[in-house]
């Protein structure tokens, strides 16, 4: 694999005789970002789910670096997580931190909330949040756990320009520290800022 964290070779997906993801190939190393673009229906989310182990390819292969723990080493932000109605935003983030081995007194939740500009909602419950706030909390949960690779599906959804810039900065920070990013986006700024490789998908017949 020549040092690649993951190598995708000819991966495609067919459902009921219809190809919903045309064959795609790319490789990704530590510290790099791959950005998937394309119209709705081109298979971006399907490909991300295959990478995350939530779906299976019909053809092709995904080869991982042997040292990568595919459970502990990969964080995902593929839609809203299953929020607990009776936990606040801060409690959600503390729960995730402790689940992955941090001490109960960790200040990482406060750092992530500050970085995303959501410290003011730390004591709010999920049902009290706007759709944009829920998106930011979902991103915070993805960022806060340790991982070598983060997989994101349109992280810019429902975010204003300022919040999008904050997300870009956190992703750049992850890359600078040796983490890898695979992301689907419609935002050209995300592509320009984060893509070491750009994979353009198309709707198949």
Secondary structure, DSSP 8 states (H G I E B T S, - for coil): -TT-SEEEEEEEEEETTEEEEEEEEEEE-TT-EEEEE--TTSSHHHHHHHHTTSS--SEEEEEE-TT--TTTSEEEESS-----TTSBHHHHHHHHHHHTT--TT--HHHHHHHHHT-GGGTT-BGGGS-HHHHHHHHHHHHHHS--SEEEEE-TTTT--HHHHHHHHHHHHHHHHTT-EEEEE-S-HHHHHHH-SEEEE-----
